[in-house]
Amino acid sequence: MRFGLGEDRRSKYRNPRFASFLAQADPRSRNSDAYDARLRARRVVQRGLVALAVLAGAWVVVESAKALTMF
């Protein structure tokens, strides 16, 4: 028995009625706004860490160049 597949077996899309049933049968209510907010926050943190790593790398290069010019 294939759950969730469309009535047309050649279809690659899932049956939307099955997805609706799963959403209604789930006892936990999901707050999609909170989930989206977490995804946005995670993306901001990741971009911040990448920017910090780039700045740290640039600082190392500048300090190395300064140290080499002293000799």
MODANOR-V990909 format. One record per run of one state. SS is the DSSP state (alpha for helix, beta for strand, coil for the rest). FROM is the first residue (numbers start at 1). LEN is the number of residues. If there is no record, write none. Layout:
# MODANOR-V990909
SS/FROM/LEN
SS/FROM/LEN
This chain:
# MODANOR-V990909
coil/1/4
beta/5/1
coil/6/8
beta/14/1
coil/15/1
alpha/16/10
coil/26/6
alpha/32/39
coil/71/1
